[in-house]
Every structure is written in structure tokens, then in C-alpha cells.
Amino acid sequence: MSCHEIEALRLGLMNVLGTADRSVREHAEQELDGHLEGPIEALANAETLSELQRHLDAALVDLEAEIAESDADDPEYDYLRGRLVAVRDAERALSRLTDQGESVLDGLGDAHDVLHETFPVEE
């Protein structure tokens, strides 16, 4: 059993962050072998934080549907529910990352404004 959403998110984050660790990428790709389609494929190939969020949301919808269709007596049912918890946690982590990035961007804008207020540029 594998948590395809988490591995695809890892690949997508590696794209966004420019991470080039070949061994980590290869491991994630092996975990996803045969499962790269739909939101999982889009998530693995995402290149922006907003793409990651959008495709993770779609993957969560699919996972929730899979759980809803599963029988509670199925031996994999508890794993599916645990997977949902892990993916929701990853969704919150991605949201925090996006919020932090936006905060850095705002801070840089404020620093730029203060610099120009302190040292006006004559045109």
C-alpha cells in the first residue's frame, strides 16, 4: 500500500522548490509507478504552489470517494482513513507554506517601500 497523494505532493514540491535530489525523486516515482493519472499525475507535475493546492484538493475528493465506496469491514478501510488524515495534514502544511511565502513577499514589499521613503529617488 502506498500513499500516492503524499508521494505526488513530494514530487510537486520538489518541482516548486527546485530540489534536484535524484534518489528522493526516484523513490517517489517508483512508489507512483502505474498510478500517475488524474489528480495524482497533475500533483506530481505541478510547478507552482497554487497548482499544488488545486491538484491536492482534487486528489482529496477522489480519496474521500474511495473511502465512501469502501466497506467498513474491508481490511484496507482503516488504512484509507489513516491516509485521509495524513493527506489532510499535508494540505494544512501546504497552506502554511503558501501563507509563509506570501508573508515573505509582503515583508519584502514593505522593506522596499521603507527604503524608498528613507532614501527618496528623484526622477
C-alpha positions as CSV (number, residue, x, y, z in Angstrom):
1,M,0.0,0.0,0.0
2,S,1.2,3.5,-0.8
3,C,0.0,7.0,-0.1
4,H,0.0,8.2,-3.7
5,E,-1.2,11.7,-2.7
6,I,1.8,12.2,-0.4
7,E,4.4,10.9,-2.9
8,A,2.9,13.0,-5.7
9,L,2.9,16.1,-3.4
10,R,6.5,15.4,-2.6
11,L,7.4,15.3,-6.3
12,G,5.4,18.5,-6.9
13,L,7.1,20.3,-4.1
14,M,10.5,19.2,-5.4
15,N,9.5,20.9,-8.7
16,V,8.3,24.1,-7.0
17,L,11.4,24.3,-4.8
18,G,13.9,23.3,-7.4
19,T,15.0,20.3,-5.4
20,A,17.3,18.0,-7.5
21,D,17.8,15.1,-5.1
22,R,17.7,12.2,-7.7
23,S,17.4,9.4,-5.1
24,V,14.3,11.0,-3.4
25,R,12.7,11.7,-6.8
26,E,13.4,8.2,-8.0
27,H,11.9,6.7,-4.8
28,A,8.7,8.7,-5.2
29,E,8.5,7.9,-8.9
30,Q,8.8,4.1,-8.0
31,E,6.0,4.5,-5.4
32,L,3.8,6.1,-8.1
33,D,4.6,3.6,-10.9
34,G,1.3,2.8,-12.6
35,H,-0.7,5.4,-10.6
36,L,0.3,8.6,-12.5
37,E,-3.1,9.7,-13.8
38,G,-5.7,12.3,-13.0
39,P,-5.0,14.5,-9.9
40,I,-2.1,12.3,-8.8
41,E,-0.2,12.9,-12.1
42,A,-1.1,16.6,-12.1
43,L,0.1,16.9,-8.5
44,A,3.4,15.2,-9.3
45,N,3.9,17.6,-12.2
46,A,2.8,20.8,-10.5
47,E,5.2,23.8,-10.8
48,T,3.5,26.3,-8.5
49,L,2.1,26.3,-5.0
50,S,-1.4,27.2,-6.4
51,E,-1.2,24.2,-8.7
52,L,-0.2,22.0,-5.8
53,Q,-3.2,23.2,-3.7
54,R,-5.6,22.8,-6.6
55,H,-4.5,19.3,-7.5
56,L,-4.2,18.2,-3.9
57,D,-7.8,19.2,-3.4
58,A,-8.8,17.1,-6.4
59,A,-6.9,14.2,-5.1
60,L,-8.6,14.5,-1.7
61,V,-12.0,14.4,-3.4
62,D,-11.0,11.2,-5.1
63,L,-9.7,9.7,-1.9
64,E,-12.9,10.7,0.0
65,A,-14.9,9.0,-2.7
66,E,-12.8,5.9,-2.5
67,I,-13.4,5.8,1.3
68,A,-17.1,6.3,0.8
69,E,-17.3,3.4,-1.6
70,S,-15.3,1.1,0.7
71,D,-16.9,-1.4,3.1
72,A,-16.0,-0.7,6.7
73,D,-15.2,-4.4,7.1
74,D,-12.6,-4.2,4.3
75,P,-9.1,-4.8,5.8
76,E,-7.8,-1.7,3.9
77,Y,-10.6,0.6,5.3
78,D,-8.6,1.8,8.3
79,Y,-5.6,2.4,6.1
80,L,-7.7,4.5,3.8
81,R,-9.0,6.6,6.7
82,G,-5.4,7.0,8.0
83,R,-4.3,8.0,4.6
84,L,-7.1,10.7,4.5
85,V,-5.8,12.1,7.9
86,A,-2.2,12.2,6.5
87,V,-3.3,13.9,3.3
88,R,-5.4,16.5,5.2
89,D,-2.3,17.2,7.4
90,A,-0.3,17.7,4.2
91,E,-3.0,20.0,2.9
92,R,-2.6,22.1,6.0
93,A,1.2,22.1,5.8
94,L,1.0,23.3,2.1
95,S,-1.4,26.0,3.2
96,R,1.1,27.2,5.9
97,L,3.9,27.1,3.3
98,T,1.8,29.3,1.0
99,D,0.9,31.7,3.8
100,Q,4.5,32.0,4.8
101,G,5.7,32.6,1.3
102,E,3.1,35.4,0.9
103,S,4.2,36.9,4.2
104,V,7.8,37.0,3.0
105,L,6.6,38.6,-0.2
106,D,4.7,41.2,1.7
107,G,7.7,41.9,4.0
108,L,9.9,42.4,1.0
109,G,7.4,44.9,-0.4
110,D,7.3,46.7,2.9
111,A,11.1,46.8,3.1
112,H,11.2,48.2,-0.4
113,D,8.7,51.0,0.5
114,V,10.6,51.9,3.7
115,L,13.9,52.1,1.7
116,H,12.3,54.5,-0.8
117,E,10.7,56.6,2.0
118,T,14.1,56.8,3.8
119,F,16.1,57.5,0.6
120,P,13.8,59.1,-1.9
121,V,14.8,58.8,-5.5
122,E,14.5,62.0,-7.6
123,E,13.3,61.5,-11.1
